[in-house]
Amino acid sequence: MALFAFHFVPIVFGGYYAFTDWDGLTTHANWIGLENFRRIAGDEIARSVLWHTLELATCFVVLVNALGLVLALALNRAVKTRNVLRVVFFAPVALSPLAISFVWQWIFVPQGALNRVLDGVGLSSLQRAWLADPSTALWMVLVVLVWQFTGLAMVLYLAGLQQIPEEIEEAALVDGASGWLRLRKIVLPLLAPAITVSVTLTFIIGMRVFDQILGLTGGGPPVGQTETLGTQIYKQLFNNGRYGYGAAFSVVLTVIVLVLALLQLMFLRMNERRL
């Protein structure tokens, strides 16, 4: 009952308000049908926000899963201190996203650690205001996201690697198979279920990113280059007081995540069967 009251009921009401002009203050909301969605479709800012979201999520999924797989392979069996290193790499996942963002903000500011390191190694020409430069701001957000969630992908891949019998790899090694061949023909096919879970989960995380952007750039600057669907929802709801319009953005985000995640999941499942 509590789950229904505090989870499903707000979702239903939020979906309803997406079809109204409610401002969050009055008790009455006028039904306007699909008008909010028409405004979103015709808004250049909304299209830019959607592109930033997809761009960030795609790069996030690729980098996190690639790095997570590399770490999982490296820390699976061979390294003596693997248990300690696993904890170290996974620790950022358990930390507060806002706290992490504020630390990285100090690193990226003009007088921060990154520019000081560049100056110290003779690369002062590369110094810049990383979070205020439109060409780098979104990618700095990506750096923080990858740093925080690579450990999550690593743990998922480690769980998959633990299910692969050592005898299979040892037999391939005896037959003279190279490391790359064992990885491509044995490890990756048997790791396909873990890849499916990790890619789907990290895609959802990448599409819903909000805390890190709010902590790093305040939710949009410079010139909207770090604006995503998550920050746009927050902006419309709490800054502009356009609750109906903000709810419409929430519906758009939910539908996009649901459709793309399901398509991705179906494709990966089909790939598992072929392997």
VEXBABA-124104 format. One line per 5 residues: number of its first residue (from 1); their letters; for each residue x, y, z of N, C-alpha, C. Coordinates in Angstrom, 1 decimal. Layout:
VEXBABA-124104
NUM	a	X:Y:Z:X:Y:Z:X:Y:Z; ...
This chain:
VEXBABA-124104
1	malfa	0.8:-1.2:0.0:0.0:0.0:0.0:0.9:1.3:0.0; 2.0:1.2:0.8:2.8:2.4:0.9:3.5:2.7:-0.5; 3.9:1.6:-1.2:4.5:1.7:-2.5:3.5:2.3:-3.5; 2.2:1.9:-3.4:1.2:2.5:-4.3:1.0:3.9:-4.0; 0.9:4.3:-2.7:0.6:5.7:-2.3:1.7:6.6:-2.6
6	fhfvp	3.0:6.2:-2.4:4.1:7.2:-2.5:4.9:7.0:-3.8; 4.5:6.1:-4.6:5.2:5.9:-5.9:4.3:6.0:-7.1; 3.3:5.2:-7.2:2.4:5.1:-8.3:1.5:6.3:-8.4; 0.9:6.7:-7.3:0.0:7.8:-7.3:0.6:9.1:-7.7; 1.9:9.5:-7.3:2.5:10.7:-7.8:2.8:10.6:-9.3
11	ivfgg	3.1:9.4:-9.8:3.4:9.2:-11.2:2.1:9.5:-12.0; 1.0:9.0:-11.5:-0.3:9.2:-12.2:-0.7:10.7:-12.2; -0.5:11.3:-11.1:-0.9:12.7:-11.0:0.1:13.6:-11.9; 1.4:13.2:-11.9:2.4:13.9:-12.7:2.0:13.8:-14.2; 1.6:12.6:-14.6:1.2:12.4:-15.9:0.0:13.2:-16.3
16	yyaft	-0.9:13.3:-15.4:-2.1:14.1:-15.6:-1.8:15.6:-15.8; -0.9:16.1:-14.9:-0.6:17.6:-15.0:0.2:17.9:-16.3; 0.8:16.9:-16.9:1.4:17.2:-18.2:0.5:17.7:-19.3; -0.8:17.4:-19.1:-1.8:17.8:-20.1:-2.6:19.0:-19.6; -2.0:19.7:-18.6:-2.7:20.9:-18.1:-1.7:22.1:-18.1
21	dwdgl	-2.3:23.3:-17.7:-1.4:24.5:-17.6:-1.2:24.9:-16.2; -1.2:23.9:-15.3:-1.1:24.2:-13.9:0.2:24.9:-13.6; 0.2:25.9:-12.7:1.3:26.7:-12.3:1.9:26.4:-11.0; 1.3:25.3:-10.3:1.9:24.9:-9.0:1.3:25.7:-7.8; 0.5:26.8:-8.1:0.0:27.6:-7.0:-1.5:27.5:-6.9
26	tthan	-2.2:27.6:-8.0:-3.6:27.6:-8.0:-4.1:26.2:-7.7; -5.4:26.1:-7.3:-6.0:24.8:-7.0:-6.6:24.2:-8.2; -6.8:25.0:-9.3:-7.4:24.5:-10.5:-6.4:24.5:-11.6; -6.5:23.4:-12.4:-5.6:23.2:-13.5:-6.5:23.1:-14.8; -6.2:23.9:-15.8:-7.0:23.8:-17.0:-6.4:22.7:-17.9
31	wigle	-7.3:21.9:-18.4:-6.9:20.9:-19.4:-6.6:21.5:-20.7; -5.4:21.3:-21.2:-5.0:21.8:-22.5:-4.6:20.8:-23.5; -4.8:19.5:-23.2:-4.5:18.4:-24.1:-3.0:18.3:-24.4; -2.6:18.2:-25.6:-1.2:18.0:-26.1:-0.5:19.3:-26.3; -1.0:20.4:-25.8:-0.4:21.7:-26.1:1.1:21.8:-25.5
36	nfrri	1.3:21.2:-24.3:2.6:21.3:-23.8:3.6:20.5:-24.6; 3.2:19.4:-25.2:4.0:18.5:-26.0:4.3:19.2:-27.3; 3.3:19.9:-27.8:3.6:20.7:-29.1:4.6:21.7:-28.9; 4.5:22.4:-27.7:5.5:23.4:-27.4:6.9:22.8:-27.3; 7.0:21.7:-26.7:8.3:21.0:-26.6:8.9:20.6:-28.0
41	agdei	8.0:20.1:-28.8:8.4:19.7:-30.2:8.9:20.9:-31.0; 8.3:22.0:-30.8:8.6:23.2:-31.6:9.7:24.1:-30.9; 10.2:23.7:-29.7:11.1:24.5:-29.0:12.6:24.1:-29.3; 13.3:25.0:-29.9:14.7:24.8:-30.2:15.6:24.4:-29.0; 15.3:25.0:-27.9:16.0:24.7:-26.6:15.7:23.2:-26.2
46	arsvl	14.5:22.8:-26.3:14.1:21.4:-26.0:14.8:20.4:-26.9; 15.0:20.7:-28.1:15.7:19.8:-29.0:17.2:19.8:-28.7; 17.7:20.9:-28.3:19.1:21.0:-27.9:19.3:20.2:-26.6; 18.4:20.3:-25.7:18.4:19.6:-24.4:18.4:18.1:-24.7; 17.5:17.7:-25.6:17.4:16.2:-25.9:18.7:15.7:-26.5
51	whtle	19.3:16.5:-27.4:20.6:16.1:-28.0:21.7:16.0:-27.0; 21.8:17.0:-26.0:22.8:16.9:-25.0:22.6:15.6:-24.2; 21.3:15.3:-23.8:21.1:14.1:-23.0:21.5:12.9:-23.7; 21.1:12.7:-25.0:21.5:11.5:-25.7:23.0:11.4:-25.9; 23.6:12.6:-26.2:25.1:12.6:-26.4:25.8:12.2:-25.2
56	latcf	25.4:12.7:-24.0:26.0:12.4:-22.8:25.8:11.0:-22.4; 24.6:10.5:-22.6:24.3:9.1:-22.2:25.0:8.1:-23.0; 25.1:8.4:-24.3:25.8:7.4:-25.2:27.3:7.3:-24.9; 27.9:8.5:-24.7:29.4:8.5:-24.4:29.6:7.8:-23.0; 28.7:8.1:-22.1:28.8:7.5:-20.8:28.7:6.0:-20.8
61	vvlvn	27.7:5.4:-21.5:27.6:4.0:-21.6:28.8:3.3:-22.2; 29.3:3.9:-23.3:30.5:3.3:-24.0:31.7:3.3:-23.0; 32.0:4.5:-22.5:33.2:4.6:-21.6:33.1:3.8:-20.3; 32.0:3.9:-19.7:31.9:3.2:-18.4:32.0:1.7:-18.6; 31.3:1.2:-19.6:31.4:-0.3:-19.8:32.7:-0.8:-20.3
66	alglv	33.4:0.1:-21.2:34.7:-0.3:-21.6:35.7:-0.3:-20.5; 35.7:0.7:-19.7:36.6:0.8:-18.5:36.3:-0.2:-17.5; 35.0:-0.4:-17.2:34.6:-1.4:-16.2:35.0:-2.8:-16.6; 34.9:-3.1:-17.9:35.3:-4.5:-18.4:36.8:-4.6:-18.2; 37.6:-3.6:-18.5:39.0:-3.7:-18.4:39.4:-3.9:-16.9
71	lalal	38.8:-3.2:-16.0:39.1:-3.3:-14.6:38.7:-4.7:-14.1; 37.5:-5.2:-14.6:37.0:-6.5:-14.1:38.0:-7.6:-14.6; 38.5:-7.5:-15.8:39.4:-8.5:-16.3:40.7:-8.5:-15.5; 41.2:-7.2:-15.2:42.4:-7.1:-14.5:42.3:-7.6:-13.1; 41.2:-7.4:-12.4:41.0:-7.7:-11.0:40.3:-9.0:-10.8
76	nravk	40.1:-9.8:-11.8:39.3:-11.0:-11.6:40.0:-12.1:-10.8; 41.3:-12.4:-11.1:42.0:-13.5:-10.4:43.4:-13.2:-10.1; 44.1:-12.5:-11.0:45.6:-12.5:-10.9:46.2:-11.6:-9.8; 45.6:-10.5:-9.6:46.2:-9.5:-8.7:46.0:-9.9:-7.2; 47.0:-9.9:-6.4:46.9:-10.3:-5.0:46.1:-9.3:-4.2
81	trnvl	46.2:-8.0:-4.5:45.4:-7.0:-3.8:44.1:-6.7:-4.4; 43.5:-7.7:-5.2:42.3:-7.4:-6.0:41.1:-7.0:-5.1; 41.0:-7.6:-3.9:39.8:-7.3:-3.1:39.9:-5.8:-2.6; 41.0:-5.4:-2.2:41.2:-4.0:-1.8:40.9:-3.0:-3.0; 41.5:-3.4:-4.1:41.3:-2.5:-5.3:39.8:-2.5:-5.8
86	rvvff	39.1:-3.6:-5.6:37.7:-3.6:-6.0:36.9:-2.7:-5.1; 37.2:-2.6:-3.8:36.6:-1.7:-2.9:36.9:-0.3:-3.3; 38.1:0.0:-3.6:38.5:1.4:-4.0:37.8:1.8:-5.2; 37.7:1.0:-6.3:37.1:1.4:-7.5:35.6:1.5:-7.4; 35.0:0.7:-6.5:33.5:0.7:-6.3:33.1:1.8:-5.4
91	apval	34.0:2.3:-4.5:33.6:3.3:-3.5:32.9:4.5:-4.0; 33.3:5.1:-5.1:32.6:6.3:-5.6:31.1:6.1:-5.9; 30.7:4.9:-6.2:29.3:4.6:-6.5:28.5:4.8:-5.3; 29.0:4.6:-4.1:28.3:4.7:-2.9:28.3:6.1:-2.3; 29.1:7.0:-2.9:29.2:8.4:-2.4:28.1:9.2:-2.9
96	splai	27.8:10.3:-2.3:26.8:11.3:-2.7:27.2:11.9:-4.0; 26.3:11.9:-5.0:26.7:12.6:-6.3:26.9:14.1:-6.1; 26.2:14.7:-5.3:26.4:16.2:-5.1:27.7:16.4:-4.4; 28.1:15.6:-3.4:29.4:15.8:-2.7:30.5:15.6:-3.7; 30.4:14.6:-4.5:31.4:14.3:-5.5:31.6:15.4:-6.5
101	sfvwq	30.4:16.0:-6.9:30.4:17.1:-7.9:31.1:18.3:-7.4; 30.8:18.6:-6.1:31.5:19.8:-5.5:33.0:19.6:-5.4; 33.5:18.4:-5.1:34.9:18.2:-5.1:35.5:18.4:-6.5; 34.8:17.8:-7.5:35.3:17.9:-8.9:35.2:19.4:-9.4; 34.2:20.1:-8.9:34.1:21.5:-9.3:35.3:22.3:-8.8
106	wifvp	35.8:22.0:-7.6:37.1:22.6:-7.1:38.3:22.2:-8.0; 38.2:21.0:-8.6:39.3:20.6:-9.5:39.3:21.4:-10.8; 38.1:21.6:-11.3:37.9:22.2:-12.6:37.9:23.7:-12.7; 37.8:24.4:-11.5:37.7:25.9:-11.6:39.0:26.5:-12.1; 39.0:27.7:-12.6:40.3:28.3:-13.2:41.5:28.2:-12.3
111	qgaln	41.3:28.4:-11.0:42.5:28.3:-10.1:42.5:26.9:-9.4; 41.9:25.9:-9.9:41.8:24.6:-9.3:42.9:23.7:-9.6; 42.8:22.5:-9.1:43.9:21.5:-9.2:44.3:21.1:-10.6; 43.4:21.0:-11.5:43.7:20.6:-12.9:44.6:21.6:-13.5; 44.2:22.9:-13.5:45.0:23.9:-14.1:46.4:24.1:-13.4
116	rvldg	46.4:23.9:-12.1:47.7:23.9:-11.4:48.6:22.8:-11.9; 48.1:21.6:-12.0:48.9:20.5:-12.5:49.4:20.8:-13.9; 48.5:21.3:-14.8:49.0:21.6:-16.2:50.1:22.7:-16.2; 50.0:23.7:-15.3:51.0:24.7:-15.2:52.3:24.1:-14.7; 52.2:23.1:-13.7:53.4:22.5:-13.1:54.1:21.7:-14.1
121	vglss	53.5:21.1:-15.1:54.2:20.2:-16.0:54.4:21.0:-17.4; 54.3:22.3:-17.4:54.6:23.1:-18.5:53.6:23.1:-19.6; 52.4:22.8:-19.3:51.3:22.8:-20.3:50.3:23.9:-19.9; 50.8:25.1:-19.6:49.9:26.2:-19.2:49.0:26.6:-20.3; 49.4:26.4:-21.6:48.6:26.8:-22.7:47.3:26.0:-22.8
126	lqraw	47.2:24.9:-22.1:46.0:24.1:-22.1:45.0:24.5:-21.0; 45.5:25.4:-20.1:44.6:25.9:-19.0:43.4:26.6:-19.5; 42.3:26.4:-18.9:41.0:27.1:-19.2:40.0:27.0:-18.1; 38.9:27.7:-18.2:37.8:27.6:-17.2:37.0:26.4:-17.7; 37.3:25.2:-17.3:36.7:24.0:-17.8:35.2:23.9:-17.8
131	ladps	34.6:24.4:-16.7:33.2:24.4:-16.6:32.5:25.6:-17.2; 33.2:26.6:-17.5:32.6:27.8:-18.1:32.8:27.9:-19.6; 33.6:27.0:-20.2:33.9:26.9:-21.6:32.9:26.0:-22.3; 32.1:26.6:-23.2:31.1:25.7:-23.9:31.6:24.5:-24.6; 32.9:24.5:-25.0:33.4:23.4:-25.7:33.8:22.3:-24.8
136	talwm	34.0:22.5:-23.5:34.5:21.5:-22.6:33.5:21.2:-21.4; 32.5:22.0:-21.2:31.7:21.9:-20.0:31.0:20.5:-19.9; 30.3:20.1:-21.0:29.6:18.9:-21.0:30.5:17.7:-20.8; 31.8:17.8:-21.4:32.7:16.7:-21.3:33.3:16.6:-19.9; 33.3:17.7:-19.1:33.8:17.6:-17.7:32.7:16.9:-16.9
141	vlvvl	31.5:17.1:-17.2:30.4:16.3:-16.6:30.5:14.9:-16.9; 30.9:14.5:-18.1:31.1:13.1:-18.5:32.2:12.5:-17.7; 33.3:13.3:-17.5:34.5:12.8:-16.7:34.0:12.4:-15.3; 33.2:13.2:-14.7:32.8:12.9:-13.3:31.9:11.7:-13.3; 31.0:11.6:-14.3:30.1:10.5:-14.3:30.8:9.2:-14.5
146	vwqft	31.8:9.2:-15.4:32.6:8.0:-15.7:33.4:7.6:-14.5; 34.0:8.6:-13.8:34.8:8.3:-12.6:33.9:7.7:-11.5; 32.7:8.1:-11.4:31.8:7.7:-10.3:31.3:6.3:-10.6; 30.9:6.0:-11.8:30.1:4.8:-12.1:30.9:3.6:-12.8; 32.2:3.8:-13.1:33.0:2.7:-13.7:33.0:1.6:-12.7
151	glamv	33.1:1.8:-11.4:33.1:0.7:-10.4:31.8:-0.1:-10.5; 30.7:0.5:-10.8:29.5:-0.3:-10.9:29.5:-1.3:-12.0; 30.0:-0.8:-13.2:30.1:-1.7:-14.3:31.2:-2.8:-14.0; 32.2:-2.4:-13.3:33.3:-3.4:-12.9:32.7:-4.5:-12.1; 31.9:-4.2:-11.1:31.3:-5.2:-10.2:30.3:-6.1:-11.0
156	lylag	29.5:-5.6:-11.9:28.6:-6.4:-12.7:29.4:-7.4:-13.6; 30.5:-6.9:-14.2:31.3:-7.8:-15.0:32.1:-8.8:-14.2; 32.5:-8.4:-13.0:33.2:-9.4:-12.1:32.2:-10.5:-11.8; 31.0:-10.2:-11.5:30.0:-11.2:-11.2:29.8:-12.2:-12.4; 29.9:-11.6:-13.6:29.8:-12.5:-14.8:31.0:-13.3:-15.0
161	lqqip	32.2:-12.8:-14.7:33.4:-13.5:-14.9:33.5:-14.6:-13.9; 33.0:-14.5:-12.7:33.0:-15.5:-11.7:32.2:-16.7:-12.1; 31.3:-16.6:-13.0:30.5:-17.7:-13.5:31.1:-18.5:-14.6; 32.3:-18.0:-15.1:32.9:-18.7:-16.2:33.9:-19.7:-15.6; 33.7:-21.0:-15.9:34.6:-22.0:-15.4:36.1:-21.8:-15.8
166	eeiee	37.0:-21.9:-14.9:38.4:-21.8:-15.2:38.9:-22.8:-16.2; 38.2:-24.0:-16.2:38.7:-25.1:-17.0:38.6:-24.8:-18.5; 37.5:-24.0:-18.9:37.3:-23.6:-20.3:38.5:-22.7:-20.8; 38.9:-21.7:-20.0:40.0:-20.9:-20.4:41.3:-21.7:-20.4; 41.5:-22.5:-19.4:42.7:-23.3:-19.3:42.8:-24.3:-20.5
171	aalvd	41.7:-24.8:-21.0:41.7:-25.7:-22.1:42.1:-24.9:-23.4; 41.6:-23.7:-23.5:41.9:-22.9:-24.7:43.4:-22.5:-24.6; 43.9:-22.2:-23.4:45.3:-21.9:-23.3:46.2:-23.0:-23.7; 45.8:-24.2:-23.3:46.6:-25.4:-23.7:46.6:-25.6:-25.2; 45.4:-25.3:-25.8:45.3:-25.4:-27.3:46.1:-24.3:-28.0
176	gasgw	46.7:-23.4:-27.3:47.5:-22.4:-27.9:46.8:-21.1:-28.3; 45.6:-20.9:-27.8:44.8:-19.7:-28.1:45.4:-18.5:-27.4; 45.5:-17.4:-28.1:46.1:-16.2:-27.6:45.1:-15.5:-26.6; 45.6:-14.5:-25.9:44.8:-13.8:-24.9:43.6:-13.1:-25.6; 43.9:-12.5:-26.7:42.8:-11.8:-27.4:41.8:-12.8:-28.0
181	lrlrk	42.3:-13.9:-28.5:41.3:-14.9:-29.0:40.5:-15.5:-27.9; 41.0:-15.8:-26.7:40.3:-16.3:-25.6:39.2:-15.3:-25.2; 39.6:-14.0:-25.2:38.7:-12.9:-24.8:37.5:-12.8:-25.8; 37.8:-12.9:-27.1:36.8:-12.7:-28.1:35.9:-13.9:-28.3; 36.5:-15.1:-28.2:35.7:-16.3:-28.5:35.1:-17.0:-27.3
186	ivlpl	35.7:-16.7:-26.1:35.2:-17.4:-24.9:34.6:-16.5:-23.9; 35.4:-15.5:-23.4:35.0:-14.6:-22.3:33.8:-13.8:-22.7; 33.9:-13.0:-23.8:32.9:-12.1:-24.2:31.5:-12.8:-24.4; 31.5:-13.9:-25.2:30.2:-14.6:-25.4:29.6:-15.1:-24.1; 30.4:-15.6:-23.2:29.9:-16.1:-21.9:29.5:-14.9:-21.0
191	lapai	30.1:-13.8:-21.2:29.8:-12.6:-20.4:28.6:-11.8:-21.0; 28.0:-12.3:-22.0:26.9:-11.5:-22.7:25.8:-11.1:-21.7; 25.3:-12.0:-20.8:24.2:-11.6:-19.9:24.6:-10.4:-19.0; 25.9:-10.4:-18.6:26.4:-9.3:-17.7:26.5:-8.0:-18.5; 26.9:-8.2:-19.8:27.0:-7.0:-20.7:25.6:-6.4:-20.9
196	tvsvt	24.6:-7.2:-21.0:23.2:-6.8:-21.2:22.7:-6.0:-20.0; 23.0:-6.5:-18.8:22.5:-5.8:-17.6:23.3:-4.5:-17.4; 24.6:-4.5:-17.6:25.4:-3.3:-17.4:25.1:-2.2:-18.4; 25.0:-2.6:-19.6:24.7:-1.6:-20.7:23.3:-0.9:-20.4; 22.3:-1.8:-20.1:21.0:-1.2:-19.9:20.9:-0.4:-18.7
201	ltfii	21.5:-0.8:-17.6:21.5:0.0:-16.4:22.3:1.3:-16.5; 23.4:1.3:-17.1:24.2:2.5:-17.3:23.5:3.5:-18.3; 22.8:2.9:-19.2:22.1:3.8:-20.1:21.0:4.6:-19.4; 20.3:3.9:-18.5:19.2:4.6:-17.7:19.8:5.6:-16.8; 21.0:5.3:-16.2:21.6:6.3:-15.3:22.1:7.5:-16.1
206	gmrvf	22.6:7.3:-17.3:23.1:8.3:-18.2:22.0:9.2:-18.6; 20.8:8.7:-18.9:19.7:9.5:-19.4:19.1:10.3:-18.3; 19.2:9.8:-17.0:18.5:10.5:-15.9:19.5:11.4:-15.1; 20.7:11.6:-15.6:21.7:12.4:-14.9:21.1:13.8:-14.5; 21.3:14.2:-13.3:20.9:15.5:-12.8:21.8:16.0:-11.7
211	dqilg	22.0:15.3:-10.7:22.8:15.8:-9.5:24.2:16.3:-9.9; 24.9:15.5:-10.7:26.2:15.9:-11.1:26.2:17.3:-11.9; 25.3:17.4:-12.7:25.2:18.7:-13.5:24.8:19.9:-12.6; 23.9:19.6:-11.7:23.5:20.7:-10.7:24.7:21.1:-9.9; 25.5:20.1:-9.4:26.6:20.4:-8.5:27.8:21.1:-9.3
216	ltggg	28.0:20.7:-10.6:29.1:21.2:-11.3:28.8:22.6:-12.0; 27.7:22.7:-12.6:27.4:23.9:-13.4:26.2:24.7:-12.9; 25.5:24.2:-11.9:24.3:24.8:-11.5:23.1:24.5:-12.3; 23.2:23.6:-13.3:22.1:23.1:-14.0:21.9:23.7:-15.4; 23.0:24.1:-16.1:22.8:24.6:-17.4:24.0:25.4:-18.0
221	ppvgq	24.5:26.4:-17.3:25.6:27.2:-17.9:26.8:26.3:-18.3; 27.7:26.7:-19.2:27.6:27.9:-19.9:26.6:27.8:-21.2; 25.9:28.9:-21.4:24.9:29.0:-22.5:24.2:27.7:-22.8; 23.7:27.0:-21.7:22.9:25.9:-21.9:23.6:24.6:-22.4; 24.9:24.6:-22.4:25.7:23.5:-23.0:25.6:22.2:-22.1
226	tetlg	25.3:22.4:-20.8:25.2:21.2:-19.9:23.7:21.0:-19.5; 22.8:21.6:-20.3:21.4:21.4:-20.0:20.9:20.0:-20.5; 20.3:19.2:-19.7:19.7:17.9:-20.1:18.2:17.9:-19.8; 17.6:16.8:-20.1:16.2:16.7:-19.8:15.9:16.8:-18.3; 16.8:16.2:-17.5:16.7:16.2:-16.1:16.7:17.7:-15.5
231	tqiyk	17.7:18.4:-16.0:17.8:19.8:-15.5:16.7:20.7:-16.0; 16.3:20.4:-17.2:15.2:21.2:-17.8:13.9:20.9:-17.0; 13.6:19.7:-16.6:12.5:19.5:-15.7:12.6:20.3:-14.4; 13.7:20.3:-13.8:13.9:21.0:-12.6:13.7:22.5:-12.8; 14.3:23.0:-13.9:14.2:24.4:-14.2:12.7:24.9:-14.5
236	qlfnn	12.0:24.1:-15.2:10.6:24.5:-15.5:9.7:24.4:-14.3; 9.9:23.4:-13.5:9.1:23.2:-12.3:9.4:24.2:-11.2; 10.6:24.3:-10.8:11.0:25.1:-9.6:11.5:26.5:-9.9; 12.1:26.7:-11.1:12.6:28.1:-11.4:11.5:28.9:-12.1; 10.8:28.3:-13.1:9.9:29.0:-13.9:8.4:28.9:-13.4
241	grygy	8.2:27.9:-12.5:6.8:27.7:-12.0:5.9:27.2:-13.1; 6.4:26.6:-14.1:5.5:26.0:-15.2:5.4:24.5:-14.9; 4.6:24.2:-14.0:4.5:22.8:-13.5:3.9:21.9:-14.6; 2.9:22.3:-15.3:2.4:21.5:-16.4:3.4:21.2:-17.5; 4.2:22.3:-17.9:5.2:22.1:-18.9:6.3:21.3:-18.4
246	gaafs	6.7:21.4:-17.2:7.8:20.6:-16.6:7.3:19.1:-16.5; 6.0:18.9:-16.2:5.5:17.5:-16.1:5.6:16.9:-17.5; 5.3:17.7:-18.5:5.4:17.2:-19.9:6.8:16.8:-20.2; 7.8:17.5:-19.8:9.2:17.1:-20.0:9.5:15.8:-19.3; 8.9:15.6:-18.1:9.0:14.4:-17.3:8.5:13.2:-18.1
251	vvltv	7.3:13.4:-18.7:6.7:12.3:-19.5:7.6:12.0:-20.7; 8.1:13.0:-21.4:9.0:12.8:-22.5:10.2:12.0:-22.1; 10.8:12.4:-21.0:12.0:11.7:-20.5:11.7:10.2:-20.2; 10.5:10.0:-19.5:10.1:8.6:-19.2:9.9:7.8:-20.4; 9.2:8.3:-21.4:8.9:7.6:-22.6:10.2:7.3:-23.4
256	ivlvl	11.1:8.2:-23.5:12.4:8.0:-24.2:13.2:7.0:-23.5; 13.3:7.0:-22.2:14.1:6.1:-21.5:13.5:4.7:-21.6; 12.2:4.6:-21.5:11.5:3.3:-21.5:11.7:2.7:-22.9; 11.4:3.5:-24.0:11.5:2.9:-25.3:12.9:2.5:-25.7; 13.9:3.4:-25.5:15.3:3.1:-25.9:15.8:2.0:-25.0
261	allql	15.5:1.9:-23.7:16.0:0.9:-22.9:15.5:-0.5:-23.3; 14.2:-0.5:-23.7:13.6:-1.8:-24.1:14.2:-2.2:-25.4; 14.3:-1.3:-26.4:14.9:-1.6:-27.7:16.4:-2.1:-27.5; 17.1:-1.5:-26.6:18.5:-1.9:-26.3:18.5:-3.3:-25.7; 17.6:-3.5:-24.8:17.5:-4.8:-24.1:17.2:-5.9:-25.1
266	mflrm	16.2:-5.6:-25.9:15.8:-6.6:-26.9:17.0:-7.0:-27.9; 17.7:-5.9:-28.3:18.9:-6.2:-29.2:19.9:-7.0:-28.5; 20.2:-6.7:-27.3:21.3:-7.4:-26.5:20.9:-8.8:-26.2; 19.6:-9.0:-25.9:19.1:-10.4:-25.7:19.2:-11.2:-27.0; 18.9:-10.6:-28.1:19.0:-11.3:-29.4:20.5:-11.7:-29.7
271	nerrl	21.3:-10.7:-29.3:22.8:-11.0:-29.5:23.3:-12.1:-28.6; 22.7:-12.2:-27.4:23.1:-13.3:-26.5:22.7:-14.7:-27.1; 21.5:-14.7:-27.8:21.1:-16.0:-28.3:22.0:-16.4:-29.5; 22.4:-15.4:-30.3:23.3:-15.7:-31.4:24.7:-16.2:-31.0; 25.1:-15.6:-29.8:26.4:-16.1:-29.3:26.3:-17.4:-28.7
